Structures are given as C-alpha cells and as structure tokens.
Amino acid sequence: MDSTGSNLYGTKQGDYFDNYGTVFKIALSVPFSSFSVKLDTTPGPPPGFQLKALFTQGDGAAAIDPVAQGMTLTVGTYTGTIPPGSFTVTKKGAWVYNGTINGASLQVRLLQTGTNSYQLQVDATRVDLTTINNPVTVTLTLGCSDGATQVNR
C-alpha cells in the first residue's frame, strides 16, 4: 500500500511459459467523509432532474481530476458515466461537461470549494424519475473517491 492508502501494489511471479512476471496496482476506493444531495425532479416534457451536491473527500483520498478520471453518477434508476477526457476546465477553475449519456442530456458543473471539498450541479433532461419511490439513492464516483446517500425528490 502506498502512503496515501489509496493504492495497493503487488507482484506475480512468472511461470514455466513466462519468466517475466507481473507488477500490478489496484486503486482502492476511499469514501467521502461527507455527502449531501438536493434533488428536484420534473415530469416534463421532457422529464428530467436537477441535482445539487456537496461532498468532502475522505482522509487519504487521492486528488480528484475529472478531466483525467471521469465520473459516474447514479440517481435512482439512471446511471451515467462521463468518460475521462470529457470534462473541460473553465477560466474560473470549474470542471464542466455538456453532452448525452445513456439517452439523457447532461449539463454538469463541478467546483472545488475548499481543501478536499466540492460542489456538484447536474441538470439532466430526458430522464424520468417521477415514478420511483422515495427515498432515491444517489451515488457518485470520482477517481478513487465515492459516496452514496438517499434523498427525497
């Protein structure tokens, strides 16, 4: 394990056919130390949701870089993974993404608000969450940091 506690390293010895062996790294997930979400759903047309979240990385978590790492967000029955290289950085230092993932049109803005603290805003259209029951489970993964919470819509 490295000094941050977020990576595990190992080796595998070579065998009869392969004397080279293997060195590997497993990135361990570090949960957020805090994660709060406000969720508003709209029936449409088109249906959609607005999400505002505040989160703080847990102790020992590696730095977040959405440009290099991407992001996965699950809100109820909808999951969208924004691949690495899809975020851009604004002049004010926010990370932004505008595009379509799994049929939903997404506008995402992530802003660092303090040391290891962040604000996330997501506007999504063409996602119908009005038929799911409360509470709604929301999960977020950024790099090796993640969190889950339940919220009423």
Beta strands, then each sheet from edge to edge (+ up, - down):
strand 1: 7-12
strand 2: 22-27
strand 3: 30-31
strand 4: 34-42
strand 5: 48-56
strand 6: 71-75
strand 7: 78-82
strand 8: 88-89
strand 9: 95-101
strand 10: 104-114
strand 11: 117-125
strand 12: 136-142
strand 13: 145-151
sheet 1: 1+ 2-
sheet 2: 3+ 13+ 12- 6+ 7-
sheet 3: 4+ 5- 11+ 10- 9+ 8-
end
